[in-house]
Amino acid sequence: MPTALITGTTSGIGQASAYTLAKQGYHLILNGRRKDRLEEQAKELEKKYGIQTLLMPVDVRNHNEVADFFNALPQAWKSIHVLINNAGLAAGMNTLEEGSLDHWNRMIDTNIKGLLHVTKHLIPILKKTNGHIVNIGSIAGKEVYTNGNVYCGTKHMVDALNKAMRKELAEHRIRVSSVNPGAVETEFSIVRMDGNEEKAKHVYEGFENLIAQDIADAIWFILSRPKHVNINELIIMPTAQPVAGEVIRNKGL
């Protein structure tokens, strides 16, 4: 049975991906900072799907924590076939002039450095298994919208890294793909609004947004292609969102 490591599995796209892959028989390495959630998730996945899980309660922003985890990786888990780089966040919606350094650092450290920290340690393993890396990007990595400045910049970097990985790793028969969603209703907006749930709800009012399972289904489509097929990238938008930063809302909803 194949094994997948998914970062940020305690909510949203990461969580939906974990359940989708478990249903397909994957053993899972579950990453997140909230160990209690990981433990609950692992128990449910093992009971429901009969798979094995390994917890990775590590902050991917901290390279020492990531390195320590892989240095102590049990022998039974050293054959990993899939990496889903899902951990990421947006913080704030301000102009550059009014932007928060804390917000900027959180986005850069998570969206870019976190992805790099985990990928660096997985590449030697994936070379042995001819594995597959799926990077979760964003429409913000393809377009730029008002007050999205630094977040868009980090996701443009993910887009560039996805292309760089594809070039570097093709000779090792490692497939590299990205999924770039538009508006997906998860905890994303709550985090972006610094925990203001009421404000976050307004982001999704008046249109039918994507849900985490939509993206998990796309990830499974990518992974389930024959070995000679690489889906370089997918852009997935709600029907009501033609471009980044623009949503057609039904005021009557």
N, C-alpha and C positions, 0 to 999 in steps of 0.2 A: 504493500500500500504506500502511496506517495505521501510526502510530508510537506506542509507549507508553513512558513513563518509569516504572520500578519502583524504589522504594527498598528497600534491604536484600535484594539478590538473591543474596548469596553463600551463603545457606543457607535451609532451611525453606520457608515459604510463598512468600517472594520468589523463591526459586530455582524452585520448582514452577510458579509463575505465569509466569516468564520462558520456561520450556520450553513451557508450554501456549499462550502467546500466539505464540511463534515458530512453533509447529506450525500456527497459524491464519494465518501470513503477516505478522505484525507485525514491523516494524523496532523495535529495542529500545535504549533508553538504560538502561544497567545501573549501578546505584548500590551502593556498599559501601565500607567502609574498607580492605578487604583487596584491594589492587590485583592481586596475583598470582592470587587466585581469580577476580577479574573477567576477567583476561586469558585464563585457561583456559576460563572459561565462554563468553566471547565467541567464541573459536576454535571450540569445539564447536557452538555454536548456529549460527554462520555456515556451518560445514561440513555440518551435518545438515539444516538447513532452508533454506539459501540466502538468509538475511536479512542485513541490515546491522546492525551494533551500534556504539554509541558508549559509551565508558567514562566514568563519573562517580565517580571514586575520592575522594569527598568525605564528610566527617563532617557529617551533616545538622544536628548540634547547633551547628555553627559557621556563623553566618549569613554571615560574610565569605567563607568558602569556597564556600557555596552561591551567593552573589551573584556572585562571580568566575566561577564555572562558567557561569552564565546570561549574564553579560556577554560571555563569549568563545564563546558557542554558535555553531557554524558555521551559515551561512545555510541549508544543506541540511537542518539538523535543527530549524529554527524552526517547523515545522508538526507539532505534537504533539497527538494525539487522545485519549490516555488517560493519566491519572496514577493509579498505585496507591501509596498511602501505606501501605507495609508496615513500614518500619523501626520497631522498638519492642522493648522488653525489660522484664523484671521483675528486680528485685534484692532478695534477702533475703525472709525470712518471719518478721518480728518484730513485736512490739507497737510502738505508737508510742513508748512510753517507752524501749524498747530499740532502736529503729530507728537505722540508720546514716545520717548526713547525706550521705555519699558515695552510698549506694544511692538515697536520695531524689532527689538532684540528677541522677544518671544517668537515672532514670526520667522526671523532669519535663523534663529537657533533650532527651531522645530522643523520648519519646512525645507530648509536647505541642509544644515549641519546634521540634523537627525537622520535624514535620508542617507547622507554620505556615510555617517558612522556605521549604520547597519549594513549598507551595501558593501562597504569595504571589507567587512568580515565575512560576508556571505559569498563573495565572488569565488574564493578558492574552493568552497564547498560546491557551488553551482557548476564550476568547471568539471568536477568529477561526475556530476549527475546530468550534465547537459540540461541545466535547469531553465527556469523562466522567471524573469523579473517583471512585475507589473507596477508601474509608478502611477499613483493617483495624483493627477494634475488638476487643472481647472480651466474653464473658459477664460479665467483671469490670466492664464499663461499664454493665451492666444490673442487677447484683446486687452485694452486698458479702459477702465471706467472712472468716472469722477470720484475722487477721494479713496480710490483703491490703491493708489500709488505703490506703497511698499509691499502690500500683499500681492498685487499684480507682479511686482518685480520678483518676489520669491517664486511665484508660480511660473514666470518666464524662465527662471533658472532651472526649475524642475523639467520644463520642456527641453531646455538645452542639454541638461544632464541625461535625459532619456535618449536623445539623439546621440550623445557621446558614448553612452553605454552600448547602444546598438552597434555603433562602428567598432568599438573596442572588443566586444564580446562575441561578435558573429563568428569569428574564426574558431571560437571554443564551443560552438553550437549551443550557445546560451541565447534564448529568445528574450527580447526586450520590448515591452509594450507600455503604452500609457492610456489612461482613461481620463478624459477632461470634461467633467460635468458642468452644467449651468446650475440653476437654483435647486438645491436638494434640501429638503427639510430634515435637519438633524439637530444636534446640539450646537452646530456650527455658529448659527446666529446668536445663540445665547452667550457663547464664549465671546463672540465679536462685540456684543453689547455689554460686556463686563458683567454678565449674570442677570441682566434686566430682561426677564422672560416676557413681560408685556410688550416691551419695545421690539423684541425679537419676533413675536407673533405677527406684527405688522408687515414684516418682510414678505410673508407668504399669503397675505390677504388678497382675495379677489382673483386668484388664478390657481390652476392645478399644477403644483410644483412636482418635481421629481421626488422620489423617496429612495431611501438607502438600498432597497431591494432591486430597484431599477439598475443601479450601478453594479451591485453584486452579480446580477444576471449577466451584465456585459462582461464582467471579469471572467465569469465561468465560460462564456462564449469564447473569449480569447484563449483561455487555458485549454479548452477542449478541442482546439483545432489540431489537425495532424502536425507531426513534428516538422514537416517541410514548409509549414505555413506560419508566418509571423505577422500578426496584426500590429503594425507600427504604432498606430494611435487611433483612438475613437474620440469624437466630440459628441456629447449627448446633452440635449437641451430640452426643457419643457416646450411644448408647442407654443405656449404663450410668451416665450422668451426668445425673440429672434436674434439678439446680440447681447453681449455683456452689458449690464446696467440698464437694460430696457425690458420692461414687462408690460404686456397688454392685460390690464386688469378689468374685470367685470365689476363695476361699482355696485351692482345689485347683489353680489354674493356676500 
